[in-house]
Amino acid sequence: MSVKLEGNIFVTGSNRGIGLELVKQLAGMTGGDTHIYACCREPEGSRAQALREVTTQYSGKISIIKLDVSDEDSVSAAVQAVSKQIGDGGLNLLINNAAIAKPTFPGTLAATSKKHMMEVYETNVGGPFLTAKMFLPLLQKAAGGNSAEMHKGDTMSCRRAAIINISTYISSMEKCSENFHLAQMYAYRTSKAALNMLTCCLAEDLKTHNILVTAIHPGWVRTELGGSKAPLTSQESVLSMLSVMSSLSNKDSGMLLDWQGTTIPW
Ligand SMILES: NC(=O)c1ccc[n+]([C@@H]2O[C@H](COP(=O)([O-])OP(=O)(O)OC[C@H]3O[C@@H](n4cnc5c(N)ncnc54)[C@H](OP(=O)(O)O)[C@@H]3O)[C@@H](O)[C@H]2O)c1
């Protein structure tokens, strides 16, 4: 599997789990023309210790950006911080990774409150909506730039300008009857189904700007969210997802793919 990503890359929720691994692998496999904006809610806090260590290891390649995706002022401050640093190239890749699942597993109907539904929606849908909307000028800047690296005939790629929304297999309505009893998770499932629609809307809206928008399911991964029984490590999932991201082109915009690049039905 080959990974060819470069430029300015922004990752939300990168202090742990899949987000942290995305930052680690991107920093390790890209060249000097790549800069990673790694976001977390509390850059100085104990939960960001591992991210701070990666930033020190790849000195000058990663900037930690304070970001709570559910807070519009915080997204606005992040846009300002990145804009100051990013230069003329604009933002090439926005990875909307941050998400929550409430209440705790299995998230049955009885255990789920309206507050859970709203909180999860605010982070998992409101967050990617706000980042896409507010980083659009920087993505447009990148999309309008030199496209020498692109595949022939394709106008979109993650090297040019793209939004990747990290979704999930259990957002699929078609697959619900197969997996509902394994993980009921009302709030999480419905929020990710809404994220899929956001992906479709943005893909349609932004195709004239040559900005690719794709949703990717990372697999079932051993993280705080995925739990200890998950079969995939975050290293395996991320390596495979980055390879998929490297190969995305026009035909993949507005799609939901898994970590191996297989299409998941809506
Ligand atoms: N693990 C799986 O099996 C699995 C399967 C399918 C899809 N996914 C998706 O993969 C992505 C990453 O999941 P994960 O397993 O790595 O989860 P995780 O270990 O729970 O990490 C979630 C990350 O999101 C951040 N976050 C939560 N709310 C935030 C907010 N309001 N603003 C900014 N950051 C926030 C967390 O930061 P704090 O430390 O500050 O809370 C943390 O960095 C999610 O989109 C998830 O839905 C995961």
The ligand as an SDF file (V2000), in Angstrom:
LIG
                    3D

 48 52  0  0  0  0  0  0  0  0999 V2000
  -12.9780    3.1520   17.2900 N   0  0  0  0  0  0  0  0  0  0  0  0
  -13.8390    2.6070   16.4620 C   0  0  0  0  0  0  0  0  0  0  0  0
  -14.0580    1.3830   16.4470 O   0  0  0  0  0  0  0  0  0  0  0  0
  -14.5860    3.4560   15.4690 C   0  0  0  0  0  0  0  0  0  0  0  0
  -15.4640    2.8210   14.5830 C   0  0  0  0  0  0  0  0  0  0  0  0
  -16.1410    3.5890   13.6520 C   0  0  0  0  0  0  0  0  0  0  0  0
  -15.9210    4.9480   13.5890 C   0  0  0  0  0  0  0  0  0  0  0  0
  -15.0690    5.5430   14.4730 N   0  0  0  0  0  0  0  0  0  0  0  0
  -14.8850    6.9940   14.3490 C   0  0  0  0  0  0  0  0  0  0  0  0
  -13.5070    7.2890   14.3320 O   0  0  0  0  0  0  0  0  0  0  0  0
  -13.2770    8.5980   14.8910 C   0  0  0  0  0  0  0  0  0  0  0  0
  -12.2310    8.5290   15.9820 C   0  0  0  0  0  0  0  0  0  0  0  0
  -12.7010    7.6390   16.9780 O   0  0  0  0  0  0  0  0  0  0  0  0
  -11.7720    7.0380   18.1120 P   0  0  0  0  0  0  0  0  0  0  0  0
  -12.1150    5.6190   18.2100 O   0  0  0  0  0  0  0  0  0  0  0  0
  -10.3730    7.4540   17.9310 O   0  0  0  0  0  0  0  0  0  0  0  0
  -12.4080    7.7840   19.3910 O   0  0  0  0  0  0  0  0  0  0  0  0
  -11.7500    8.2220   20.7730 P   0  0  0  0  0  0  0  0  0  0  0  0
  -10.5790    7.3990   21.0990 O   0  0  0  0  0  0  0  0  0  0  0  0
  -12.8720    8.3110   21.7360 O   0  0  0  0  0  0  0  0  0  0  0  0
  -11.2210    9.7200   20.4380 O   0  0  0  0  0  0  0  0  0  0  0  0
  -12.1430   10.7270   20.1430 C   0  0  0  0  0  0  0  0  0  0  0  0
  -11.3910   12.0250   19.9190 C   0  0  0  0  0  0  0  0  0  0  0  0
  -12.3560   13.0590   19.6490 O   0  0  0  0  0  0  0  0  0  0  0  0
  -12.0760   14.1510   20.5110 C   0  0  0  0  0  0  0  0  0  0  0  0
  -13.2750   14.9390   20.7720 N   0  0  0  0  0  0  0  0  0  0  0  0
  -14.4560   14.5460   21.3060 C   0  0  0  0  0  0  0  0  0  0  0  0
  -15.2980   15.5940   21.3770 N   0  0  0  0  0  0  0  0  0  0  0  0
  -14.6400   16.6690   20.8720 C   0  0  0  0  0  0  0  0  0  0  0  0
  -14.9720   18.0300   20.6790 C   0  0  0  0  0  0  0  0  0  0  0  0
  -16.1680   18.5390   21.0320 N   0  0  0  0  0  0  0  0  0  0  0  0
  -14.0440   18.8440   20.1120 N   0  0  0  0  0  0  0  0  0  0  0  0
  -12.8400   18.3610   19.7570 C   0  0  0  0  0  0  0  0  0  0  0  0
  -12.4490   17.0970   19.9410 N   0  0  0  0  0  0  0  0  0  0  0  0
  -13.3460   16.2600   20.4920 C   0  0  0  0  0  0  0  0  0  0  0  0
  -11.5140   13.5170   21.7700 C   0  0  0  0  0  0  0  0  0  0  0  0
  -10.8550   14.4990   22.5440 O   0  0  0  0  0  0  0  0  0  0  0  0
  -10.8790   14.5060   24.1990 P   0  0  0  0  0  0  0  0  0  0  0  0
   -9.7160   13.6780   24.6310 O   0  0  0  0  0  0  0  0  0  0  0  0
  -10.7490   15.9560   24.5200 O   0  0  0  0  0  0  0  0  0  0  0  0
  -12.1900   13.9280   24.6140 O   0  0  0  0  0  0  0  0  0  0  0  0
  -10.5950   12.4880   21.1410 C   0  0  0  0  0  0  0  0  0  0  0  0
   -9.4080   13.1030   20.7060 O   0  0  0  0  0  0  0  0  0  0  0  0
  -14.6450    9.0710   15.3680 C   0  0  0  0  0  0  0  0  0  0  0  0
  -15.2250    9.8870   14.3820 O   0  0  0  0  0  0  0  0  0  0  0  0
  -15.4370    7.7950   15.5180 C   0  0  0  0  0  0  0  0  0  0  0  0
  -16.8180    7.9900   15.4020 O   0  0  0  0  0  0  0  0  0  0  0  0
  -14.3980    4.8380   15.4120 C   0  0  0  0  0  0  0  0  0  0  0  0
  1  2  1  0
  2  3  2  0
  2  4  1  0
  4  5  1  0
  4 48  2  0
  5  6  2  0
  6  7  1  0
  7  8  2  0
  8  9  1  0
  8 48  1  0
  9 10  1  0
  9 46  1  0
 10 11  1  0
 11 12  1  0
 11 44  1  0
 12 13  1  0
 13 14  1  0
 14 15  2  0
 14 16  1  0
 14 17  1  0
 17 18  1  0
 18 19  2  0
 18 20  1  0
 18 21  1  0
 21 22  1  0
 22 23  1  0
 23 24  1  0
 23 42  1  0
 24 25  1  0
 25 26  1  0
 25 36  1  0
 26 27  1  0
 26 35  1  0
 27 28  2  0
 28 29  1  0
 29 30  1  0
 29 35  2  0
 30 31  1  0
 30 32  2  0
 32 33  1  0
 33 34  2  0
 34 35  1  0
 36 37  1  0
 36 42  1  0
 37 38  1  0
 38 39  2  0
 38 40  1  0
 38 41  1  0
 42 43  1  0
 44 45  1  0
 44 46  1  0
 46 47  1  0
M  CHG  2   8   1  16  -1
M  END
$$$$
